[in-house]
Amino acid sequence: MFVSNHVHMMVEGNPTAIVGFIRDVKREISIRVGRLPHLKWSGTMWHGPYLATALPTHESQIKCLRYVLSNGVKEGLVDRPEQWPGIHSAKQLLSGKKLKGEWFWATPYGKKVNAQRRTKKAKSIRQRDYYITYEIEHGTIPAWQHLDADEVHQNIRQMVKEIVQEGREARRGRPPVGAKAIRKVPVETVSELPAPPWFEERKAMVCWPSSDREGTKAYLEEYWVFQWAFRAAANKLKQGLLDVVFPTGSFRPGLAAAT
């Protein structure tokens, strides 16, 4: 789910690949939006580094999906999540359709334009010819992979129904802001992050179940074994042991070049 200054995503894959994916998404959005001629953009587009939390249990996965789907409704912006005017996974998860988007292939377009300038040929180059259409199909969270497609769809419909009802109760009869009013807000509008304790609550990893659950406890034990192994390897590297092996899934610290 994308809003003006942040995004919520549930992803699965190699840790290194996920980091690279987030880096590329944030970089490309920042560059391409920041270059729009009608914007007077200054400074960073994002509030800071992204916050990642593991979802080690089925309960945590379901809770996180519910949190993502509730965005836009829980803030009183729209009545239903699929009414959000931007990208929202609820639209595809409820309809069963794939998300379609276009990508401007800027590198070959730029090379073609530069080559034309060097040769001074008058042949026009259309940007439209350098757009590629991609389709994204949402996967099923591991907690529901034992269910068939109809059962998964029914779970999502029920989840959305509960989210909508909770949103209406929270508004106490007031209408939501609405998609039309949301679209009128200038894209360059910036708002400050709320003061604590909101941020402290976020740091508590809102999508985790209680820390005394067996699945969570097992993950935390594995996490701290990883931490200790990484710190031990880092200390050896500081001592000059360049052949030290870091635990799988970690990033080996870079070394400063001697001058």
C-alpha positions as CSV (number, residue, x, y, z in Angstrom):
1,M,0.0,0.0,0.0
2,F,1.5,3.3,-1.1
3,V,0.8,6.7,0.5
4,S,2.6,10.0,-0.3
5,N,5.7,9.5,1.8
6,H,5.9,5.8,2.8
7,V,4.8,2.4,1.8
8,H,3.8,-0.8,3.5
9,M,4.9,-4.1,2.0
10,M,4.9,-7.8,2.9
11,V,7.8,-9.5,1.1
12,E,9.5,-12.8,1.2
13,G,13.0,-13.7,-0.1
14,N,16.7,-13.6,0.3
15,P,17.7,-10.8,2.8
16,T,20.2,-9.3,0.4
17,A,17.7,-9.3,-2.5
18,I,15.1,-7.6,-0.2
19,V,17.5,-4.8,0.8
20,G,18.4,-4.2,-2.9
21,F,14.8,-4.2,-3.9
22,I,13.9,-1.6,-1.2
23,R,16.9,0.5,-2.2
24,D,15.9,0.5,-5.9
25,V,12.2,1.3,-5.2
26,K,13.1,4.3,-2.9
27,R,15.8,5.6,-5.3
28,E,13.8,5.4,-8.4
29,I,10.7,7.0,-6.9
30,S,12.9,9.8,-5.4
31,I,14.7,10.5,-8.7
32,R,11.7,10.3,-11.0
33,V,9.2,12.2,-8.8
34,G,11.9,14.8,-7.8
35,R,12.6,15.6,-11.4
36,L,9.0,16.5,-12.3
37,P,9.0,20.0,-13.6
38,H,6.0,21.2,-11.7
39,L,7.4,20.3,-8.3
40,K,9.8,22.4,-6.3
41,W,11.3,19.5,-4.4
42,S,14.1,20.0,-1.9
43,G,15.7,17.5,0.5
44,T,14.9,13.8,0.9
45,M,11.6,12.4,-0.1
46,W,11.6,9.7,2.7
47,H,11.6,10.3,6.4
48,G,14.5,7.9,7.0
49,P,15.6,4.3,6.6
50,Y,13.0,1.6,6.3
51,L,11.7,-0.4,9.2
52,A,11.7,-4.2,8.7
53,T,10.3,-6.8,11.1
54,A,10.2,-10.5,10.7
55,L,6.9,-12.4,10.7
56,P,8.0,-15.7,12.2
57,T,4.5,-17.1,13.1
58,H,1.3,-17.6,11.2
59,E,-0.4,-15.2,13.7
60,S,2.1,-12.5,13.0
61,Q,1.6,-12.9,9.2
62,I,-2.2,-12.6,9.5
63,K,-1.9,-9.6,11.8
64,C,0.5,-7.8,9.5
65,L,-1.7,-8.4,6.4
66,R,-4.7,-7.0,8.4
67,Y,-2.6,-4.0,9.3
68,V,-1.6,-3.4,5.7
69,L,-5.2,-3.7,4.4
70,S,-6.5,-1.4,7.1
71,N,-4.4,1.6,5.9
72,G,-6.5,4.4,4.6
73,V,-9.5,3.2,6.6
74,K,-8.1,3.4,10.1
75,E,-7.1,7.0,9.5
76,G,-10.5,8.0,8.4
77,L,-9.4,8.7,4.9
78,V,-11.6,6.3,2.9
79,D,-14.6,4.1,3.9
80,R,-13.2,0.9,2.3
81,P,-9.5,0.1,1.6
82,E,-10.1,-0.5,-2.2
83,Q,-11.3,3.1,-2.4
84,W,-7.8,4.4,-1.8
85,P,-6.9,6.5,-4.9
86,G,-3.3,5.1,-5.0
87,I,-1.9,1.6,-5.1
88,H,-3.5,-0.6,-2.5
89,S,-3.3,-4.4,-2.5
90,A,-6.9,-4.7,-1.3
91,K,-8.0,-3.9,-4.8
92,Q,-6.3,-6.9,-6.3
93,L,-6.8,-9.2,-3.4
94,L,-10.5,-8.7,-3.4
95,S,-10.9,-8.8,-7.2
96,G,-8.4,-11.6,-7.9
97,K,-6.9,-9.5,-10.7
98,K,-3.2,-8.8,-11.2
99,L,-1.7,-5.3,-10.5
100,K,-0.5,-3.7,-13.8
101,G,2.0,-0.9,-14.0
102,E,4.2,0.8,-16.5
103,W,7.9,1.2,-16.3
104,F,9.8,3.9,-18.3
105,W,13.0,2.3,-19.6
106,A,15.0,5.5,-19.1
107,T,18.5,4.1,-19.9
108,P,18.1,3.1,-23.5
109,Y,15.9,6.1,-24.1
110,G,18.6,8.4,-22.9
111,K,21.2,6.6,-25.0
112,K,19.1,7.0,-28.1
113,V,18.5,10.7,-27.5
114,N,22.2,11.3,-26.9
115,A,23.1,9.4,-30.0
116,Q,20.7,11.5,-32.0
117,R,22.2,14.7,-30.7
118,R,25.7,13.6,-31.7
119,T,24.6,12.7,-35.2
120,K,22.2,15.7,-35.4
121,K,19.5,13.6,-37.0
122,A,16.0,15.0,-37.0
123,K,14.2,11.7,-36.4
124,S,11.8,12.0,-33.5
125,I,12.1,9.6,-30.5
126,R,8.9,8.9,-28.7
127,Q,9.1,8.3,-24.9
128,R,5.9,6.1,-25.4
129,D,8.0,3.5,-27.2
130,Y,10.1,3.0,-24.1
131,Y,7.4,2.0,-21.7
132,I,7.1,-1.6,-20.5
133,T,4.0,-3.0,-18.9
134,Y,4.5,-5.3,-15.9
135,E,2.0,-7.5,-14.1
136,I,2.3,-8.3,-10.4
137,E,0.5,-11.2,-8.9
138,H,0.1,-11.2,-5.1
139,G,1.2,-14.3,-3.4
140,T,-0.4,-16.1,-0.5
141,I,1.0,-15.7,3.0
142,P,2.5,-18.9,4.4
143,A,-0.2,-19.0,7.1
144,W,-2.8,-19.6,4.4
145,Q,-0.9,-21.7,1.9
146,H,-2.8,-24.8,3.0
147,L,-6.1,-23.2,1.9
148,D,-7.5,-23.2,-1.7
149,A,-8.0,-20.0,-3.6
150,D,-11.7,-19.6,-2.6
151,E,-10.9,-20.0,1.1
152,V,-8.1,-17.4,0.9
153,H,-10.5,-15.0,-0.9
154,Q,-13.2,-15.6,1.7
155,N,-10.7,-14.8,4.5
156,I,-9.6,-11.6,2.8
157,R,-13.3,-10.5,2.3
158,Q,-14.0,-11.2,6.0
159,M,-10.9,-9.3,7.1
160,V,-11.9,-6.3,4.9
161,K,-15.5,-6.4,6.2
162,E,-14.2,-6.2,9.8
163,I,-11.8,-3.3,8.9
164,V,-14.6,-1.3,7.3
165,Q,-16.9,-1.8,10.3
166,E,-14.1,-0.8,12.8
167,G,-13.4,2.3,10.7
168,R,-17.1,3.3,10.7
169,E,-17.3,2.8,14.4
170,A,-14.2,4.9,15.0
171,R,-15.6,7.8,12.8
172,R,-18.8,7.8,14.9
173,G,-21.0,8.7,11.9
174,R,-18.6,11.2,10.3
175,P,-17.9,10.6,6.6
176,P,-14.3,9.8,5.6
177,V,-12.2,12.4,3.9
178,G,-12.8,10.7,0.5
179,A,-10.6,9.9,-2.5
180,K,-11.6,13.2,-4.3
181,A,-10.2,15.3,-1.4
182,I,-7.1,13.2,-1.1
183,R,-6.3,13.8,-4.7
184,K,-6.5,17.5,-4.2
185,V,-3.6,17.5,-1.7
186,P,-0.4,18.7,-3.5
187,V,2.1,15.9,-3.8
188,E,4.8,18.1,-2.3
189,T,2.9,18.6,0.9
190,V,5.0,17.5,3.9
191,S,3.8,16.7,7.4
192,E,5.9,16.1,10.5
193,L,5.9,12.7,12.1
194,P,3.7,12.6,15.2
195,A,5.6,12.9,18.5
196,P,6.1,9.9,20.8
197,P,4.6,7.6,22.1
198,W,3.4,6.9,18.5
199,F,7.0,6.2,17.3
200,E,7.7,4.1,20.4
201,E,4.7,2.0,19.7
202,R,5.9,1.5,16.1
203,K,9.3,0.3,17.5
204,A,7.5,-2.3,19.5
205,M,6.9,-4.2,16.2
206,V,3.1,-3.9,15.9
207,C,2.6,-7.0,13.8
208,W,4.1,-9.4,16.3
209,P,2.1,-11.5,18.7
210,S,3.0,-11.7,22.3
211,S,6.7,-12.4,22.9
212,D,6.0,-15.4,25.0
213,R,4.4,-17.4,22.1
214,E,6.4,-20.5,21.1
215,G,7.0,-19.4,17.5
216,T,8.1,-16.0,18.5
217,K,10.4,-17.3,21.2
218,A,12.0,-19.7,18.8
219,Y,12.6,-16.9,16.3
220,L,14.1,-14.6,19.0
221,E,16.5,-17.4,20.1
222,E,17.6,-17.9,16.5
223,Y,18.0,-14.1,16.1
224,W,20.2,-13.7,19.1
225,V,22.4,-16.6,18.0
226,F,22.8,-14.8,14.7
227,Q,23.6,-11.5,16.5
228,W,26.3,-13.1,18.7
229,A,27.9,-14.9,15.7
230,F,28.0,-11.6,13.8
231,R,29.5,-9.6,16.6
232,A,32.1,-12.3,17.2
233,A,33.1,-12.2,13.5
234,A,33.2,-8.4,13.6
235,N,35.5,-8.3,16.5
236,K,37.9,-10.7,14.8
237,L,37.8,-8.5,11.7
238,K,38.7,-5.5,13.8
239,Q,41.7,-7.4,15.1
240,G,42.9,-7.8,11.5
241,L,41.7,-11.4,10.7
242,L,40.6,-10.7,7.1
243,D,39.6,-14.4,6.4
244,V,36.9,-14.4,9.2
245,V,33.6,-15.9,8.1
246,F,30.4,-14.0,8.8
247,P,27.1,-15.8,9.4
248,T,24.9,-16.6,6.4
249,G,22.4,-13.8,5.6
250,S,24.6,-11.0,7.0
251,F,26.5,-8.2,5.2
252,R,30.2,-8.3,5.6
253,P,31.4,-4.8,6.7
254,G,33.5,-3.0,4.1
255,L,37.1,-2.1,4.6
256,A,38.6,1.3,4.2
257,A,41.3,1.5,1.4
258,A,44.8,2.4,2.6
259,T,46.2,5.6,1.2
